[in-house]
């Protein structure tokens, strides 16, 4: 599994766990780009798969993403949302 945190286009954190495939970074790139757009998207640059969550600030809109890749996309999504809930104490 690979975890990425990006803020305003700048990567703040990237961790690739042991056994992670190098292609996971490409999945992260495509998942992050998908959050930035909402129309017809080429598969080479975008992917409709779970595991990317937008970071939204009141008054500023989306400022970044938290993304996980390496598990089935539903599990990627569950893990990132569980982590956010834990961080927020929700």
URSULZI-V592912 format. One record per residue. N is the residue number from 1. RES is the residue in one small letter. PHI is phi in degrees with one decimal (none if undefined). OMEGA is omega in whole degrees, 0 to 359 (none if undefined). Layout:
BEGIN
N	RES	PHI	OMEGA
N	RES	PHI	OMEGA
END
This chain:
BEGIN
1	x	none	177
2	x	-122.7	181
3	x	-119.7	182
4	x	-133.7	171
5	x	-126.1	183
6	x	-123.6	178
7	x	-128.5	179
8	x	50.1	177
9	x	82.6	181
10	x	-110.6	178
11	x	-71.0	178
12	x	-96.3	186
13	x	-153.7	173
14	x	-145.7	176
15	x	-136.5	176
16	x	-106.5	182
17	x	-73.8	180
18	x	-54.7	179
19	x	89.0	179
20	x	-69.8	177
21	x	-84.4	179
22	x	-56.4	180
23	x	-67.8	179
24	x	-60.4	177
25	x	-65.5	176
26	x	-67.4	176
27	x	-60.6	179
28	x	-61.2	179
29	x	-56.8	182
30	x	-69.0	178
31	x	-63.6	179
32	x	-61.6	180
33	x	-63.7	180
34	x	-63.6	178
35	x	-68.1	182
36	x	-86.6	186
37	x	-126.8	178
38	x	-146.3	178
39	x	-143.0	184
40	x	-51.3	189
41	x	-122.5	176
42	x	-72.1	182
43	x	-61.0	181
44	x	-68.3	183
45	x	-114.9	186
46	x	-136.1	177
47	x	-149.1	176
48	x	-92.3	181
49	x	-144.8	180
50	x	-69.0	175
51	x	121.4	176
52	x	-116.6	183
53	x	-128.6	181
54	x	-73.7	172
55	x	-99.9	186
56	x	-118.4	177
57	x	-108.6	178
58	x	-56.8	180
59	x	86.5	180
60	x	-118.9	184
61	x	84.4	182
62	x	-72.4	181
63	x	-116.9	181
64	x	-179.5	182
65	x	-145.7	166
66	x	-119.9	188
67	x	-135.0	176
68	x	-126.9	177
69	x	-141.8	176
70	x	135.4	175
71	x	-109.9	170
72	x	-54.8	191
73	x	-57.7	177
74	x	-66.1	177
75	x	-71.8	174
76	x	-56.9	181
77	x	-63.1	180
78	x	-58.8	181
79	x	-66.5	181
80	x	-68.2	179
81	x	-71.1	175
82	x	-64.1	178
83	x	-63.2	179
84	x	-66.2	178
85	x	-59.1	180
86	x	-62.9	180
87	x	-61.7	182
88	x	-82.3	181
89	x	72.8	182
90	x	-90.6	none
END
